[in-house]
Amino acid sequence: SLFAKNLETGETYALNADERVRTASTIKIAVMVEAFARVAEGKANWSDKLVFIKEKQVSGSGVLQEFSDGLQLTFRDAVNLMMLVSDNTATNLVLDVLTTDAVNGRMESLGLNQIKILRKVGSGGDSKAGLVPENKRFGLGFATPREMVLLLEKLERGEVINKAVSKEM
């Protein structure tokens, strides 16, 4: 499955562009959007403290697993680790604040009904969509190529939250 769009000309290429596919770590873009929205709405602060404890560690990509138990980091630091090095443990710390259902609700508010996070990395924190048996095959999340490109286009055009926040993301 593939969807590509030239943002200058509007020309597109599609191959099964509306079929749901596994997102793997690209679902972290949706998590980032919800985090930035929460801060912009005053419902969270970048300086809010999160605590890394070894029991919350998950395998896979990232660097937090190399740090000491009890490490305090800011909400912003966790989001940065999630996006810059695709840190899975940082992603789960962020999702502990946001929830998977809130991420999905934000995508729906943007008209993106086919971008869903199903659970936290590893397990736990299942969203309503994650409890649907036929969605289990997607693992962490699903999206259609068309909607993922639309999300990135909205970010590029400054249409997610506002122009300044979109640019920062």
Secondary structure, DSSP 8 states (H G I E B T S, - for coil): -EEEE-TTT--EEEESTTS-EE-GGGGHHHHHHHHHHHHHTTSS-TT-EEEE-GGG--SSS-SGGGS-TTEEEEHHHHHHHHHHS--HHHHHHHHHHH-HHHHHHHHHHTT-TT-EE-SSSSS----TGGGSGGGGGGTTEEE-HHHHHHHHHHHHTT-SS-HHHHHH-
